Amino acid sequence: METYFRFLFEFMSVFFNGIGIMVTGILNGLIQVFNIQDYLSIISLYQKEFSSGEWVLAILAIIVMIIILGLIILSIVFLVRKYIRFRKTVVEQESMLKEIGMLNNKVADLVQEKEKILAMKVSQLGLKPGEEAIIEEETISDSEKEKNSEDGIIDDDPNARFSKLHSIDVQFKDYKIQNYGNSFTLEELVEEFRNFAASKLKLYYTTNMIRLFISGLSATKLVILQGISGTGKTSLAYAWGKFIKNDAIIASVQPSWRDRTELFGYFNEFTKKFNETDVLKGMYLAGYTDDVYVTVLDEMNIARVEYYFAEMLSILEMPSRDEWIIELVPSSWDNDPIKLQGGKLKIPGNMWYIGTINNDDSTFAVTDKVYDRAMPIDINDKGQVFEPVDTDAMNINSSYLEGLFTEAKKNNPLTAEMEQKISDMDDYVIQHFRIAFGNRIVKQMRDFVATYVACGGTEVDGVDYYIARKILRKFEQLNLAYIRDDIAPFIEFLDKSFGKQNFNECKEYLLRLKKMI
């Protein structure tokens, strides 16, 4: 063994001597690189022999050498700091993994404790072990079932992931669409609703305001009531729900709303249940009937409308209602609601959406994408108290109401003279303000004005209101200082084209813009 140890020592000495020479060489090299004394000695040796030109070159060489030394030092510092950060990250990850492991152990302990408690209940009740799940279901959901019974929700399938929609299926299992025998005209509807709001709810609106509201429902599924706070925007939508005997679904928009789940709900992977909203429940219910329904997006611009309502805007824009479909879940279950096909729900055509907007600094500006698809109606004045005719609420068939809208659009098209005046105004606005409006706005204007006339208004007043709210509103995007001198000539153009006694909405809006400059 002595021979072997001598061999091993000499053999390993070769390796470690090599390592030592490498380390020593690196250290000696670093010492030599930073040996300032040697640099000074060489400079001292040659300084008397340098000419002026050589001194310049020598100084340059010294500067270059200093830069190189500085870069070497910075590289060493950088590598050390990088290693420290890397090590710190590794340590934090290890600490986090340990903490996750501890939490998992605690969860496992809690699950075991829960199972022991359930086992004790099973033994006390004399049940079989396989019936533990039933105990758990009863224990967890008693309070929830009690709440659902108070809300009128009857869920006879505890495994249904859409409990509210499933209860509607149960409730409307044998439902047949009712025909209310409506016979009113749009003009009569305006007066009936106005008198109902005043006599039953003490809410007073002008005839023209109700006329604008009904016309807005005809032109689009999204009506925006805007203006200063306290003028009765939400009250108007609320009163409409009471009038048609289907209370408006009030969805109070929150600043945190970011996507469509705020409107419809979402599937909870943990509970395997879909958290349904009242809006979704109302939409599903509307699909069973021919009644008129309304959803109110209260203070809709307290969050960005295009975030949470973008998909609905696109769907409601499709020409065929067969395409009004939204996907709630990616796949279907056997016990899903009847009207939920393949996880997709058809948006009912008998529901309208009314958004209320407060124009103040606490809200977001509504984009053109929203305004172009909606019908904005300004409510800035309180209605004057009047003595109404006592009027009761009425059931209205959505098919009858939309039939009146269709008939109004057919019987009251824009006259050729008005079409030409609007075309001339369009050319004027493009030439002087670089603003144009597309086919969507033209079609919506025709629908709005036709219904406005059927409700008892005049064609010129309907066109005036629509242009002021949908087209001239785009002037706010311009630099008002640059268009100031063009406003007065534009008012003169409107007086010449439509008459000095007409287009007061547009003129008032333009004068208000001029004062803002």
ROFI-686468 format. One record per residue: x, y, z negated of N, C-alpha, C in turn; residue in three letters. Coordinates in steps of 0.05 Angstrom, whole numbers, plus 5000, padded with zeros to 4 digits. Layout:
BEGIN
XYZXYZXYZALA...
***
This chain:
BEGIN
501749765000500050005000501750255000MET504250244988505950474988506650565016GLU507150365033507750435061505450575074THR502950475069500550595081500150875072TYR500450925045500051205035502051395047PHE504651295051506651465063505951535092ARG504851325106503951365133501651565134PHE499651525116497351705116498051995110LEU499952035091500852305084502152435108PHE504052285121505452405144503552455168GLU501652265171499752295193497952535190PHE496852575166494952795160496453055159MET499153045151500753285149500953425177SER501153255198501253375224498753555230VAL496353445223493853585228493653845211PHE494153815185493854045167495954255171PHE498454165179500554355186499754525210ASN498554385229497554535253495454735245GLY493554655227491454845218492755085204ILE494755015187496155235172497555425191GLY498855305212500355485231498355665246ILE495955545252493855715266492955945248MET492255885223491356095205493456295200VAL495956195196498156375191498656555215THR498456425239498956585264496856805267GLY494256735261492156935263492657165243ILE493357085219493857295198496257465206LEU498357335215500757485223500157665247ASN498557555265497757715289496257965280GLY494257935262492758165253494458365238LEU496358255222498158435208499958595227ILE500758445249502458575269500958785284GLN498358725291496758915306496359175290VAL495959145264495459385248497959485233PHE500359415243502859495231503559785240ASN502459975226502860255233505760335232ILE507260225213510060295209511660235234GLN511160005247512659945271512060135294ASP509460215296508660415316510160675312TYR510260765287511661015281514660995286LEU515860775280518660735284519360755314SER517760625331518260635360517960915370ILE515861055361515561335370517961505361ILE518861465337521161615326523661555343SER523961315352526361235367526461365394LEU524161405407524161505435523361805437TYR522661925415521562195417523562395428GLN526262365422528262555431528862525461LYS528262285472528962235500526562305519GLU524162345508521762405525521962675537PHE521262685563520762945576517863035570SER517163275578514363365573512363185586SER512863105611510962925625510662655611GLY512962555602512962295588511462315561GLU511662555548510262595523507162575527TRP506262685550503362675556502562385559VAL504162225574503461945578503561785552LEU505561865535505861725509503461775492ALA502462025492500062095476497661935486ILE497461915513495161765524495361475515LEU497761365515498061085506497361055477ALA498061255461497361235432494261245429ILE492961425445490061455443488661195451ILE489661075473488460815482488860605461VAL491160595448491660405427489860445403MET489360695396487560755374484760665380ILE483860715405481160625413480960325412ILE483060185421482959895421482759795392ILE484359915374484259835346481559895334LEU480360125341477660185331475559985341GLY475859905366473959715377474159445363LEU476659365356477159115342475859125314ILE476159355301474959385274471959375276ILE470759515296467859525299466759245305LEU468359095322467458825329467358645304SER469458665287469558505262467158585244ILE466658845241464458935224461758835235VAL461458855262458958765274458458465270PHE460558305273460258015270459557945241LEU460858085222460258035194457358105187VAL456458335197453658425191451658235204ARG452358145229450557965242450257695227LYS452557605217452457355202450857395176TYR451057625163449657675138446657675143ILE445757815165442957825172441857545179ARG443457395194442657125201442356955176PHE444256975158444056815133441656895116ARG441057165116438857255100436257145112LYS435957145138433557035151433256745145THR435456595146435256305140434356265111VAL435456425093434756395065431756465061VAL430756675074427956755072426156535083GLU426956415106425356195117425255955099GLN427555895087427555665068425755725044GLU425855975035424156045012421256025019SER420556125043417756115052416755825055MET418555655066417755375069417355235042LEU419055315023418655194996415955294984LYS415355554988412855654977410355524991GLU410555485017408455345032408055055021ILE410354925016410254655005408954654978GLY409554854961408254864935405254904937MET404455084956401555144960400154894970LEU401454744988400254494998399854294976ASN401854284958401554104935399254174917ASN398954444913396754544896394054474910LYS393854514936391454444951390754154948VAL392853984950392453694947391453634919ALA392653764899391753714871388753804868ASP388054034879385254124877383353934891LEU384153824914382453634928382053384912VAL384253294899383953054882382153114859GLN382353344847380653414824377753434833GLU377253544857374553564868373453284872LYS375053104883374152824887373552684861GLU375052744840374552614814371852714803LYS371352984806368753094797366452974812ILE366752944838364552824854364152534846LEU366352394841366152114833364652084806ALA365252274788363752274762360752314767MET360052504785357252554791355952304803LYS357452174821356351924833355851714812VAL357751684794357451474773355151544754SER354751804748352651884730349851844743GLN349751894769347151864783346551584792LEU348551414791348151134799348151104829GLY349451294844349451274873351851114883LEU351651044908353850894921356051094929LYS358550994930360751174938360351314964PRO358951184983358651305010356751545010GLY355351594987353451814985354652064973GLU357252064970358652304959358252544976GLU358352515002358052735021355452875017ALA353352715011350652825007350653004983ILE351952904961352153064936353553334942ILE355753314957357253554963355653754978GLU354153654999352553835015350453974998GLU349153814980347053934963348254134944GLU350654074933351954254913352754514926THR353854504950354854744963352654914974ILE350654794986348854955003346155014989SER345754954964343255014951342555314952ASP344555474944344055764944343655874972SER345155754991344755845019342055775029GLU341155525023338455445032336255625020LYS336655694995334755864981334556134995GLU336956245003336956505017335656475044LYS336256265058335056225085332056205083ASN331056075062328156045060326856315055SER328256495041327256765037327156915063GLU329056865081329157005106327356875127ASP325956665120324156535139325656345157GLY328056255149329556065165329055785155ILE328155615173327655335165329555165182ILE331455045169333454885183333254595174ASP332054425191331654155184333953975194ASP336054105205338453965213340854085200ASP341753965177344054085162346654085178PRO346753925199349253905214349354095238ASN347254245242347154435264349054665259ALA350654725279352554945276351355225280ARG348955225293347455475297344955455281PHE345155505255342855465237340555655243SER341155915248339056105253337656055279LYS339255995300338055935326336455675325LEU337455485310336055225307333355275294HIS333255445274330655505260328655635279SER329655795298327855915318326755705336ILE328455505344327355285360325155145346ASP325455095320323454965304320855135303VAL321255395298318955575295317455605321GLN318755605344317455655370317155405386PHE317155175373317054915387314554905405LYS312254995395309754975410308755245420ASP310555435421309755715428309155735458TYR307055885463306255945491306256255494LYS307456345516307556635521304856755522ILE304456975507301857105505301557335525GLN299157355535298557575553296757765537ASN297858015533296458205516294358365531TYR294158325557292158465573292558765574GLY295058855576295759135577294559265602ASN293659515599292459655622293159945623SER295060035606295760315605297560395628PHE297660655634299560765653302060865638THR304060935653306461045640305961315626LEU304261475639303561735627302061695601GLU300261495601298761435576300561315555GLU302561155563304461045545306061255530LEU306761465545308261685532306561815510VAL304061875515302362005495301761815472GLU301361555478300761355457303161345438GLU305461325448307861295431308361555415PHE307961775428308462035415306462065392ARG303962005396301962025375302361825353ASN303161585360303761375340305961475321PHE308261565333310461655317309661875298ALA307962055307307162285290305162195269ALA303162035277300961975259301761755238SER303361565246304061355228306761385214LYS308661515227311361535216312161815209LEU310462015216311162295211313662385225LYS314062265249316362345266315262495290LEU316262735295315062905315317062945338TYR316162875362317762915386316063045407TYR317463195425316063325447315263115468THR313263185483312363005505314662955524THR316263155530318463125549320562945538ASN321062945512323062775500322262485503MET319662415498318762145501318762065530ILE318162255548318262205577321062135586ARG323062275575325862215582326661945571LEU325761875547326361625535325261385551PHE322761405558321561185574322861165601ILE323561385613324861385639327661265637SER328961315615331561195611331460885609GLY329360785596328960495594328460375621LEU327360535639326860435666329360425683SER331260615678333560635695335860445687ALA335960365661338160195652337360055626THR338859845620338359705595339759835571LYS341460025576342860165555342260465555LEU340860555535340260835532341860945509VAL343161175513344761305492343361555483ILE342661565457341561805445343761955431LEU344362195440346662335429345862615420GLN347562725403347062985392348063015364GLY347463245352348363295325346963115305ILE348163075282346962895261344463015250SER342462835245340062915231337763005249GLY337962965276335863055294333862835301THR334262595290332262375294332962185316GLY335562135321336361955343335661665335LYS336561575311335961305302332961275297THR331761485287328861475281327261425306SER328061535329326661495354326661195362LEU329061075360329260785366327760615346ALA327860695321326360555300323360575305TYR322460815312319560855318318660695342ALA320360665362319660505385319260215377TRP321060115360320759835350318159795335GLY317359985319314859965304312459985324LYS312760145344310560185363309959935379PHE312059785386311659545402311359295385ILE311159335358310659115339312958915338LYS315359005345317758845342319959025331ASN320359015305322159195292324859195306ASP326059425310328659455322330759315306ALA332559175319334859045305336959255303ILE337459345278339459555273342159435269ILE344059485287346859395284348559645277ALA349259675252350859905244353759865252SER354660005272357459965282359360065260VAL361559905257363659965237366260045252GLN367960205239370460285252372260045259PRO371859825245373559595250372759425273SER370559485287369659325309371659335332TRP372559105340374559085361373758905385ARG371958725381371258545403368358455400ASP367458285418364658205419363758035396ARG365557915380364757755357363257925337THR363658185337362158355318359158355325GLU358558315351355758315359354458045357LEU355957835366354757575369355457385346PHE357757425334358757245313360957075324GLY361856875309364156705317363856435304TYR365256245316365255965306367455945284PHE366655855260368555815238369655535239ASN372255505245373455245248373555095222GLU373455235200373655105174370954985166PHE368855135169366155035161364754885184THR365854915208364554805232361754915237LYS361455165228358955305232359455565248LYS357455645263357555905278356356125261PHE357956325255356856545239355256725257ASN352556685257350856835275350057105264GLU349957305281349157575273346157605279THR345057825267342257885272341757955302ASP343758065315343558135343343257885359VAL344857685354344757425368342057295363LEU341157295338338557175331336357315346LYS336357575348334357725362334357665392GLY336757645403336957585432335757305438MET336357115420335356845424332356835421TYR331356975402328456985398327057115422LEU328257325433327057465456326757275480ALA328557085482328556895504326056715504GLY324656695481322256525479319756675487TYR319756945487317357095490317357285514THR315157415519314957625539314457895526ASP315257915500314958165486317358355492ASP317058605484319258795487320858805461VAL323458785464325258795441327359015445TYR328459115422330459325424332559275402VAL335059305410337359295391338559575390THR338959675366340059945362342959915353VAL344760035368347560055361347960325347LEU347560325321347560575306350460685303ASP350760935310353461065311355360895327GLU354660845351356160655368358960745374MET359561005373362261105380363961145355ASN363161035332364961045309367260845313ILE366860655332368960485342368960515373ALA370960415387371060445416368960255429ARG367060375443364860215454365860015474VAL367960095490368959905510370359665499GLU370959665473372159435460370059215454TYR367959295440366059085430363659045449TYR363159235468360859215485361559185514PHE364159155520365059145548363858915564ALA363758675552362658445566359658485572GLU358258595553355358645557354958845580MET356659055581356459245602356759115630LEU358658935632359158795657356858615664SER355858465644353658275649351058425658ILE350358635644347858775650348058915677LEU350458945688350859075713350258885737GLU350258625731349858425753346958445763MET346658435790343958475802342058245796PRO342957995793341157775787341257705758SER338857695746338757625717339557335712ARG339557175732340556905728343556895722ASP344857115727347757135721348257275694GLU346157345681346457475654347057255633TRP349457155633350156935616352656995601ILE352656935575355056975558355756715545ILE358356665543359356415531359856465501GLU358456305484358856335455360856135445LEU360855895455362755685447363655545473VAL366155435473367155315498365955045505PRO364654915486363454645492360754625478SER359254425485356554375473356554145455SER354854155435354353925416351453825421TRP351053585414348353465419346153615404ASP346753725381344653855365344754165368ASN345954265390345954555395343154645401ASP342554905398339955015404339054955433PRO336454945437335354865463336255045485ILE336255305480336855505501339855555504LYS341455405489344455435491345455205509LEU345855255534346655055553349655065558GLN351054845550353954835554355455055539GLY354255125516355555335499354955615509GLY353255645530352755905542349755985537LYS349356245532346756355527345956555549LEU343556535558342556725578341556975563LYS342557205572341757465560338857515568ILE337057565549334257615557333857875571PRO332057875591331458115606329458295592GLY328258195570326258355556327358495531ASN330058525530331258675508332858915519MET332359145506333859385513335659455490TRP337859605497339859675477339959985476TYR339760085452339660375447342060445429ILE343860605439346060695423345660985413GLY346461035389346361305378349161415375THR349561665383352161785382352162045368ILE353962085349354362345336356762475348ASN356462705358358762845371360263015349ASN362162885336363863025317366662905317ASP368363015300371262935300371762655289ASP369762535276370162275263369662045282SER368962105307368161895326370061905351THR369861685366371461665391369861775414PHE371261875434369961975458368961725474ALA366561745486365461535502366561555530VAL367661345541368961345567366961355590THR367861415614366161415637365061145643ASP366560935637365560665642362960615628LYS362660725604360260685588358060885598VAL358761135601356861335609355661275637TYR357261175655356261125682354160905683ASP354260715664352460495663350060545645ARG350260745628348060815609346561055618ALA344361115604342861365608342961525583MET344661745582344761915558342462105557PRO341362135532339262325527340062485503ILE339962745506340762925484338462985466ASP338962955440336963035420338363225401ILE338063485406339363685390337463865375ASN334863835380332764005368330763835353ASP329963925330327763795315325063845328LYS323463635330320763665342318963835324GLY317263985337315364155322312963985313GLN312164035288309863895277307263965292VAL305763755298303163795312301063605300PHE298663655307296463485297295963255316GLU296863015309296762795328294062645327PRO293562505348291262315349292162065335VAL290561965316291361725301291561485320ASP293861375322294461165342295760925329THR294860685336296060445325298160335343ASP299860165331301860025347300559835367ALA301959755387300859575407302859355416MET301859125422303558925434303758985464ASN306258965474306659025502308158795515ILE307158695537308558495553310858625568ASN313158515565315458625579315058615609SER313858395619313358375648311458595658SER309558675641307658885649309159155650TYR310759205629312259455628314159485651LEU315659265657317559275679316059295706GLU313559175707311959205731311159495736GLY310559645714310059935716312460085726LEU314860005716317360135725317760085755PHE317359835764317659765792315659915810THR313259935800311160075815311860375817GLU312860485795313660775796315860825815ALA317860645816320060685835319160665864LYS317060495868316060455895314360695904LYS312760805885310861015892312061295891ASN314361325877315361595873318361615882ASN318961545906321761575916322461875918PRO325061925918325862205922325062295950LEU324062535952323262645978325662695995THR325262696021327562746039328863016034ALA327163216027328263476022330163475997GLU329263325976330863305952333363145957MET333162935973335562775980337662955993GLU336763126012338663296026339863506008GLN338263615989339363815970341463685952LYS340963445943342863295926345363245941ILE345163165967347463115984349163365987SER347763595992349163855995350663925969ASP349263875946350563935920352963755916MET352763505924354963315922357363415937ASP356963515962359163615978360363865965ASP358664035953359664275940361464205916TYR360564015900362063935876364663815884VAL364663645905367163525914369163735924ILE368163925939369864135951371064315929GLN369464395910370364605891371364485864HIS370464245857371264135831372663865833PHE372863755857374163495861372863265845ARG370263275843368763075828366562955846ILE366362695846364362555863362962345846ALA360562265854359062055840358461835860PHE358561585851358261355868355461255871GLY355261025885352560905891351060825866ASN352460735845351060655820349560895809ARG350761125808349461365796347161445814ILE347461435840345261515858342861335855VAL343361065853341160875850339760925823LYS341360965802340261005775338661265774GLN339561465789338161715789335361685803MET335261535824332761485838330761345819ARG331761145805329960995786329061175764ASP330861335753330161505730328161715739PHE328661855761326862065770324161955777VAL324061725790321461615798319761555774ALA320961435753319461375728318761635714THR320561835714319962085701317462215714TYR317262195740314862315753312362155745VAL312661885744310361715736309461775707ALA311361865691310761935663309562205660CYS309162355682307962615681309762845686GLY312362795692314263015697314263085727GLY316063275734316363355762318963255772THR319163225798321563115811323963295806GLU323663555809325863735806326963735777VAL325163715757326063705729327563445723ASP326563225735327962975730330762975742GLY330963075767333663095780335463285764VAL334363505755335863695739337063575714ASP335363435699336263305674338363095680TYR337862935700339762715706342462825714TYR342563015732345063135741346563265719ILE345163405701346463545679347763345660ALA346463105655347562915635349462715647ARG349262665673350862445685353162545703LYS352762785716354662875735356263115725ILE354763325716356163555706357763495681LEU356963285666358463205642361363145649ARG361963065674364662995682366463245683LYS365163485683366763735683368463765658PHE367563635636369063655611371863535614GLU372263365633374863235637376863415651GLN375763635664377463815679378764025660LEU380664165671381864395656379864625660ASN378364685639376264885641377265165649LEU379765225642380865485649381065525679ALA381565295693381865315722379165325737TYR377065235725374465235739372665465729ILE373665635711372065845700370866025722ARG372466105741371566285762369766145782ASP369665875782367865735801365165675789ASP364765725763362165655751359965845760ILE360466105760358366305769357566255798ALA359366215817358566145844356865885846PRO357565695829356065445830353165485820PHE352865655800350165725790348565865812ILE349866035827348566175850347765965871GLU349465765876348865555895346365395886PHE346165335860343865195850341365365852LEU341565625847339165805850338265805879ASP340165815897339465825925338265565935LYS339365345925338465075935335864985922SER335565025895333364915881331365115870PHE332065375873330265585863331265685836GLY330965945832331966075807330465975782LYS327865895786326265805763326765515756GLN328365375772328865085768331765035759ASN332364785753335064695746336164845721PHE334464885702335265035678337164865661ASN336864595660338664425645341564455655GLU341864445682344564465694345764745688CYS344064945691345065225687345865265658LYS344265175639344965205611347565055605GLU347864825616350264665611352764805622TYR352564925646354765065658355465315643LEU353465455633354065695618355265625591LEU354465395579355665305554358665235559ARG359265115581362065055588363665315590LEU362465505603363865765607364565895581LYS362765875561363265995535365465845520LYS365865595526367965435513370765515521MET371065655544373665725554374865965539ILE
***
